[in-house]
Amino acid sequence: MKGTVLMIIGSAMLATASFAADDPKLVAEAKIKETEARTTALAQVRNGTVRAEELEREHGHLIYSYDIEVPGKSGIDEVNVDAMTGKVIAKTHEGPKLERKEAAEAREKLEQKP
């Protein structure tokens, strides 16, 4: 039962605009506002809509990570914007298989939290 509830919560979270609340310490450290980073990310993906976003530290960079969905295109485009400079540092396409894997990892993180 607990796994089913967490799976439903995890699925609902993926349908919202954010995976999780951003860490206040990371928000304070970021020099670029989220709205500016979002505009930069959306400029990289024509006709895209942000499906999920996260402020995180990855490979030594503080980044805004956006999962952007495009109507009629399977998977999502992930765009990473440097939270210190506002520059795009990565843009990749993730197919449905990789999306499912990341969703499973997100659910695991939820299950591990007390």
C-alpha positions, -999 to +999 in steps of 0.1 A: +000+000+000+028+024+009+045+018-024+013+024-043+006+057-025+042+069-031+039+059-068+007+080-071+023+109-053+054+106-075+033+105-107+014+136-095+046+154-088+059+147-123+027+162-137+034+195-119+059+222-128+085+210-103+100+178-089+105+192-055+108+225-036+142+241-042+167+242-014+167+277+001+205+277+003+208+270-034+182+297-042+202+322-022+234+312-040+220+316-075+228+349-092+203+343-120+166+344-112+145+314-121+122+334-144+152+345-164+166+309-166+132+296-177+130+321-205+165+311-216+156+274-215+123+279-234+141+298-261+161+266-268+130+244-275+105+257-301+068+254-290+079+238-257+062+238-223+081+233-190+069+201-175+094+200-146+121+222-132+147+219-105+176+240-090+204+216-083+242+212-081+254+189-109+290+183-119+302+212-098+277+237-114+247+252-098+220+248-125+184+252-133+173+220-150+142+221-172+122+192-187+105+207-217+077+189-235+069+195-272+035+186-286+037+157-310+072+148-300+079+118-277+101+122-247+113+155-233+141+180-240+162+187-209+178+221-209+203+231-181+210+267-175+239+278-153+224+296-123+255+318-120+259+330-156+225+324-172+241+305-201+228+272-214+253+245-205+235+214-218+205+205-240+196+168-245+166+148-256+154+121-233+132+094-248+103+077-230+125+049-216+149+074-199+120+094-186+106+063-169+140+055-154+142+091-140+107+089-126+116+056-108+146+073-093+125+102-081+101+078-065+130+060-047+142+094-033+107+100-020+105+066-004+139+071+013+128+104+030+115+100+065 
